[in-house]
Amino acid sequence: MKLQHLAIIFVIIILPISMVVTAYIQTQIDTINLQTTYTSKLQNATYDAIKAFQLNTINNKYSSVSDSKIRDIEASISTFFNSLGTKMGENGIDQESLNDFVPAILYVMYDGYYIYGKYRNESTASYQYGLKPYIYYSCRYVRGTDDFVVNYSLDNAITVFGNIDGTYVTRSGYLINPSLVSNINEANKTLVYDGETIEKEILTEQIVLLNEAGEVINNSSPVTYQYTVYQNAKIYYDPGATDGMTYFWYTDNKKQRIYDQDILNYVTSMTIGGNLYSESAFQYYKDAYEFSTWVNEHMGDVTQSNARDMDGNSISDFAVNTGEEKIFRLNSINNPLLDGSTFNENRISVIRKSIQTNLASAIANYNQGANNSYQFVLPIFSEEDWDKLVNNISVATFMQGVPIGTKYFNNYCIITNDKNEEVVTEDSLYVITEDGEVHLPTCQDIIGENVIGVYSNVSFERQSIHISDTYEVHYYPHANSKCYHCMVNVAATYDIDGLIGGTIEIFDSSGTNQTRNIKGTSLRKQYLTALGRERYDLYRTNDYFGV
């Protein structure tokens, strides 16, 4: 056979194979590019959703009330679909069909969570989209004749209801190590927590006021007022008021007169020497001490072996197995304010199991009413993902079953909202030093400095007042000069547990590890005071705290 014939045969055989391989490789490249594009769009839409929720809750003074909270979540969901629809429209997927590829959206809240998805409406015998009922972070415990449920939260608060020691109880409160509390003085509103004196404090905040005509008073410059919190609402103090409103609510950026005499009597009693004081920090530690003492006495020997599902079966698949360690035996080893405590390990395990079980069920049920043949399943979360979900307000979105080349797009996104009105975590407080600079509480630069105030990070966010279509007023309730070392590049910080415990590990300029005792410093005193105050002043959905 001539060489020319062999060359022709080679071309006839190889050319089609080469074309097929080239087409296959290009398809794979297109698939990877499309997958990367969809992942980016899902992340951006999720970020838009959490940002919308954050802005709504910060600017909505009633964002913690249940109905208002649901409206904020529904607005956030709408933002997600609008954002994703706009972005996916570039790839030929319209907004109306997006629900076919989004089996669930998870909103992790303070003491429970919402799942948005498809559910069957029995009254109409059809499937529809919406928020499913709120699910609490709950675990049932059975011990002898005792049978009770503990609802956990994202911090150290729990609610207990059921039969304990022959009595049906319903109690809520914050858990601390009660042995750290001493010298409780109810008359003076003072006590000592782990060597730090917790007492009444003066709180201040800048606000901008409008008059009845909606015009800005004081040339739009914010004015500093003292305030206290009464039943989760701030009352401001204006000793020089000429309108008769020495004490007022701040509603719609205007003064609102207080008519209730009981409230006026309270704030008058808290005004001493021309200053309005807050006793919230004292009340937090006092109530937590009493509740924790009760828990130690009545629930102190409960372990994971007492955990039961609703059918009475033992639960053995918690994320962390703490064996026979006593969950509610509160002491120096098991301090609920510290991350590694037995209580926190179980709290996190309960939250994880609840979310995993109900989210898997919601996504599995989505298949029954799905408009395509794709099998929707709950993906496996990494430990980093779970760390986001169980420690702060978060949103998790899922997008599955979108055809991309030779396969389907299947991904999820989790974004945490660390500035919210729902929960005060140990690291969500900001510190103001004497020079007016704002720091994280774990900034090495402020060890030994004079701290003049500690507040929730939410109160450092810029506030906006809409005056007209062309005019808005912006202001900050607190200082906004932020420390470069701890808040800009997040360096030179230490562990938050060290601040709470009073002993920190830091590195000096030579890189040498140093152990420092910070008990008795203004930083630790003010931090512990603020942590108690901010948690005590949060809106709570039940009335059993302190019972």
SEKE-900820 format. One record per residue (C-alpha): x, y, z. Coordinates in steps of 0.1 Angstrom, whole numbers, plus 5000, padded with zeros to 4 digits. Each point is the difference from the previous one (the first is absolute). Layout:
! SEKE-900820
     u     v     w
     X     Y     Z
...
END
This chain:
! SEKE-900820
     u     v     w
  5000  5000  5000
  5013  5034  4991
  5009  5025  5026
  4975  5025  4986
  4972  4974  5005
  5011  4995  5037
  4999  5037  5005
  4965  5003  4986
  4988  4971  5022
  5017  5016  5031
  4982  5033  4993
  4966  4983  4994
  5004  4981  5034
  5016  5027  5021
  4982  5031  4988
  4965  4990  5013
  5015  4988  5033
  5019  5033  5003
  4968  5020  4993
  4980  4980  5026
  5028  5004  5026
  5002  5037  4993
  4963  5004  5003
  5000  4980  5032
  5028  5021  5016
  4983  5032  4989
  4967  4988  5016
  5019  4993  5032
  5016  5034  5000
  4966  5016  4993
  4985  4980  5029
  5027  5010  5024
  4997  5037  4990
  4963  4998  5003
  5002  4983  5034
  5024  5027  5012
  4977  5027  4987
  4969  4985  5017
  5019  4996  5033
  5010  5037  4999
  4964  5011  4992
  4987  4978  5029
  5025  5015  5024
  4992  5036  4989
  4962  4994  5003
  5004  4985  5034
  5021  5029  5011
  4974  5024  4987
  4974  4981  5020
  5019  5001  5033
  5009  5037  4994
  4963  5008  4995
  4991  4982  5032
  5028  5018  5019
  4989  5034  4988
  4963  4994  5007
  5007  4988  5035
  5025  5028  5009
  4976  5027  4988
  4968  4983  5012
  4996  5008  5037
  4975  4971  5003
  5021  4974  4980
  5000  4976  5029
  4962  4997  5003
  4988  4968  4983
  4978  5015  4973
  5025  5027  4991
  5028  4974  4999
  4980  4979  4975
  4995  5030  4978
  5038  5007  5001
  5007  4964  4990
  4974  5000  4972
  5015  5032  4987
  5035  4983  5001
  4987  4970  4981
  4985  5023  4974
  5033  5018  4997
  5018  4966  4995
  4977  4990  4971
  5000  5035  4984
  5038  5000  5002
  5005  4965  4988
  4973  5004  4973
  5018  5031  4986
  5033  4982  4999
  4987  4967  4987
  4980  5017  4973
  5033  5005  4982
  5001  4962  4997
  4964  4996  4988
  4984  4991  5033
  4972  5023  5009
  4990  5010  5035
  4967  4980  4999
  5018  4967  4995
  5026  5005  5027
  4978  4983  5027
  5004  4968  4980
  5037  5000  5008
  4999  5014  5036
  4988  4972  5022
  5005  5019  5033
  5013  5032  5017
  5010  4998  5036
  4998  5029  5024
  5018  4993  5033
  4986  5022  5027
  5007  5005  5037
  4980  4970  5015
  4989  4982  4969
  4998  5002  4963
  4977  5005  4969
  5002  4979  4969
  4986  5014  4968
  4989  4974  4974
  4972  4982  4984
  4973  4984  5021
  4966  4984  4995
  4970  5021  5008
  4974  4974  5011
  4971  5025  4996
  5007  5004  4963
  5017  4966  4994
  5029  5019  4983
  5036  5009  5005
  5010  5035  5008
  5031  5019  5010
  5005  5018  5033
  5015  5001  5035
  4993  4969  5021
  4992  5002  5037
  5028  5011  5023
  5021  4972  5014
  5017  5003  5034
  5034  4985  5009
  4984  4974  5023
  5012  4968  5017
  4979  4978  5022
  5015  4984  5031
  4986  4971  5020
  5014  4992  5035
  4981  4976  5021
  4965  5016  5004
  5013  5033  4987
  4991  5008  4964
  5008  5035  4987
  5011  5020  4970
  5028  5025  4998
  4998  5027  4973
  5035  5013  4993
  5011  5032  4983
  5031  5015  4983
  5013  5011  5034
  4998  4988  5036
  4962  5004  5004
  4977  4970  5002
  4963  4993  5006
  4990  4970  5020
  4965  4985  5001
  4986  4967  5012
  4999  4978  5031
  5030  5004  5023
  4999  4985  5035
  4963  4994  4999
  4991  5035  4989
  4992  5015  4966
  5023  5029  4995
  5005  5027  4974
  5031  5021  5005
  5024  5020  4979
  5033  5017  5007
  5037  5005  4993
  5025  4974  5013
  5032  5010  5017
  5023  4985  5025
  4981  5010  5032
  5031  4996  5022
  5015  5030  4984
  4973  5023  5013
  5003  5016  5035
  4990  5031  5020
  4966  5005  4985
  4986  5034  5012
  4965  5004  4988
  4996  5035  5015
  5030  5014  4983
  4997  4978  4969
  5036  4987  5002
  5016  4966  5001
  5034  4984  4993
  5005  4976  4971
  5033  4983  4999
  5017  5029  5018
  4984  5027  4979
  4975  5024  5016
  4968  5001  4979
  4980  5032  5008
  4977  5026  4985
  5014  5018  4970
  4994  5031  4979
  4992  4992  4963
  5001  5026  4973
  4991  5000  4963
  4999  5026  4972
  4967  5005  4982
  4986  5025  4975
  4965  5014  5007
  4973  5012  4977
  4973  5024  5010
  4963  4994  4994
  5003  5015  4965
  5027  4974  4992
  5027  5026  4999
  5035  4993  5015
  5007  5016  5033
  5034  5014  5009
  5012  5002  4963
  5000  4962  4997
  5029  4997  5025
  4995  4970  5023
  4995  5008  5037
  5012  4977  5028
  4974  4989  5025
  5001  4977  5030
  4977  4970  4998
  4988  4969  5018
  4980  4970  4988
  4966  4992  5013
  4984  4968  4988
  5024  4998  4971
  4993  5035  4988
  5023  5030  5004
  4989  5030  5020
  5021  5032  4995
  5007  5028  5025
  4999  5037  4991
  5004  5020  5033
  4999  5033  4981
  4968  4992  4981
  4978  5030  4994
  4971  4979  4986
  4993  4982  5032
  5015  4967  4987
  5029  4995  5024
  4996  4962  4993
  4989  4989  4966
  4999  4970  4976
  5018  5005  4966
  4973  4991  4974
  5002  5008  4963
  5030  5023  5009
  4978  5021  5022
  4994  5004  5037
  4970  4980  5012
  4985  5010  5033
  4998  4974  5028
  4967  5000  5017
  5002  4968  5021
  5006  5010  5036
  5016  4968  5010
  5026  5005  4973
  5006  5036  5010
  5003  4988  5036
  5027  4975  4990
  5021  5024  4979
  4997  5026  5027
  5013  4975  5026
  5029  4992  4977
  5009  5037  4997
  5026  5009  5027
  5020  5032  5002
  4988  5012  4966
  5010  4967  4982
  4978  4972  4987
  5014  4966  5009
  4995  4965  4987
  4998  4970  5023
  4998  4974  4972
  5034  4985  5006
  4994  4995  5037
  4966  4984  4992
  5016  4977  4974
  5025  4985  5024
  4976  4999  5030
  4973  4982  4980
  5026  4977  4983
  5014  4991  5035
  4966  4991  5013
  4990  4980  4969
  5033  4982  4998
  4998  4991  5037
  4966  4985  4993
  5013  4981  4969
  5029  4986  5020
  4977  4987  5027
  4973  4985  4977
  5018  4991  4968
  5036  4997  5010
  5004  4963  4994
  4985  4999  4964
  5023  4986  4973
  4997  4991  4963
  4987  4965  5010
  4968  5017  5012
  4993  5015  4965
  4970  4986  4983
  4982  5006  4967
  4962  5006  5000
  4994  4963  4998
  5020  4993  5032
  5030  4985  4982
  5035  5008  5012
  5020  5024  4978
  5036  4989  4994
  5010  5019  4968
  5008  5034  5014
  5029  5018  4982
  5020  5000  5033
  4998  4971  5024
  5004  5013  5036
  4993  4966  5015
  4990  5003  5037
  5012  5036  5004
  4972  5019  5018
  4986  5026  4976
  4984  5023  5026
  5025  4995  5029
  5012  5036  4999
  5035  5006  5015
  5035  5013  4991
  5004  4971  4976
  4966  5003  4983
  4996  5038  4997
  4972  5007  4974
  5017  5033  4990
  5031  4980  4987
  5000  4983  4966
  5015  4966  5011
  4976  4994  5029
  4979  4968  5001
  4969  5022  4998
  5011  5017  4968
  5011  4967  4984
  4964  4986  5006
  4983  5033  4990
  5018  4999  4967
  4994  4963  4995
  4962  5005  5006
  4999  5029  4975
  5019  4981  4974
  4978  4969  5003
  4968  5020  4998
  5010  5020  4970
  5014  4969  4982
  4969  4979  5006
  4974  5025  4990
  5019  5015  4971
  5006  4965  4986
  4963  4993  5004
  4990  5033  4983
  5022  4994  4970
  4989  4963  4997
  4964  5011  5001
  5007  5025  4973
  5004  4971  4976
  4964  4990  5004
  4988  5033  4984
  5030  5007  4978
  4994  5010  4964
  5030  4980  4987
  5015  4965  5005
  5032  5012  5018
  5004  4983  5034
  5005  5029  5026
  5021  4991  5031
  5016  5018  5029
  5037  5005  4993
  5026  4991  5027
  5011  5031  5019
  5036  5005  5010
  5010  5008  5036
  5006  5035  4989
  4965  5002  4987
  4986  4987  5032
  5021  5025  5020
  4982  5028  4980
  4966  4986  5005
  5000  4993  5038
  5017  5031  5012
  4982  5029  4985
  4970  5011  4978
  5006  4984  4966
  4984  4994  4967
  5006  4968  4980
  4987  4997  4964
  4999  4970  4978
  4999  4998  4962
  4998  4966  4983
  4989  4983  4968
  5010  5028  4976
  5013  4983  4967
  5035  5011  4992
  5015  4981  4970
  5005  4963  5009
  4988  5003  5036
  4979  5020  5025
  5010  5029  5021
  4997  4992  5037
  5014  5024  5026
  4991  5019  5031
  5012  5032  5018
  5001  5010  5037
  5005  5036  5010
  5000  5012  5036
  4985  5033  5012
  5022  5011  5029
  4982  5033  5005
  4964  4994  5010
  4974  5007  5027
  4994  4963  5006
  5030  4989  5021
  5030  5014  5018
  5029  4976  4996
  5032  5003  5021
  5018  5017  4971
  4973  5023  4987
  5008  5028  5024
  5021  5031  4992
  5022  5019  5024
  5004  5038  5001
  5033  5012  5016
  5007  5034  5015
  5013  5013  4967
  4967  4993  4983
  5013  4971  4980
  4979  4968  4994
  5016  4966  5005
  4991  4963  5002
  5000  4989  5036
  5029  4977  4993
  5023  5027  4986
  5035  4998  5016
  5004  5038  4996
  4974  5007  5027
  5013  4978  5028
  5006  5024  5029
  4982  5029  4982
  4971  5018  5016
  4968  4987  4984
  4971  5025  5001
  4973  4979  4984
  4991  4966  4985
  4969  4995  4978
  4985  4976  4975
  5016  5003  4966
  4966  5007  4985
  4999  5034  5017
  5032  5010  4981
  4983  4996  4966
  4991  5031  4980
  4963  5011  5004
  4980  5016  4972
  4970  5023  5002
  4981  5005  4967
  4988  5036  4999
  4990  5003  4963
  5009  4984  4967
  5031  5022  4998
  5010  5003  5036
  5011  4975  5026
  5017  5005  5033
  5026  4975  5012
  5015  4997  5035
  5018  4975  5023
  4986  4993  5035
  5036  4995  5012
  5035  5009  4990
  5011  4986  4966
  5037  5005  5000
  5011  4963  4998
  5033  4985  5011
  5021  4990  4970
  5018  4971  5018
  4970  4981  5012
  4971  5011  4978
  5016  5007  4967
  5026  4972  4996
  4987  4979  5029
  5035  4995  5015
  5014  5002  5035
  4970  4985  5017
  4997  4972  5026
  4973  4974  5008
  4967  5013  5014
  4999  4972  5026
  5031  5015  5015
  4983  5033  5005
  4970  4983  5016
  5022  4978  5022
  5025  5028  5009
  5032  4984  4986
  5011  5007  4965
  5028  4988  4977
  5017  5027  4979
  5031  5003  4979
  5024  5028  5005
  5020  5018  4972
  5026  4972  5001
  4974  4973  4995
  5003  4987  5035
  4968  4986  5016
  4990  5017  5032
  4973  4993  5025
  4983  5030  5015
  4975  5003  5029
  4975  5027  4991
  4976  4996  5029
  4993  5033  5016
  5006  5020  4968
  4974  5025  4987
  4999  4980  4967
  4988  4968  5017
  4977  5017  5024
  4983  5020  4973
  4999  4970  4976
  4983  4977  5025
  4976  5028  5010
  4991  5007  4963
  4996  4963  4992
  4974  4996  5028
  4983  5033  4992
  4996  4994  4963
  4987  4965  5004
  4976  5010  5027
  4986  5028  4979
  4993  4977  4970
  4964  4994  4991
  4989  4966  5011
  4970  4981  4986
  4990  4984  5033
  4992  5013  5035
  5017  4973  5020
  5034  5017  5006
  5006  5003  5037
  4970  4980  5010
END
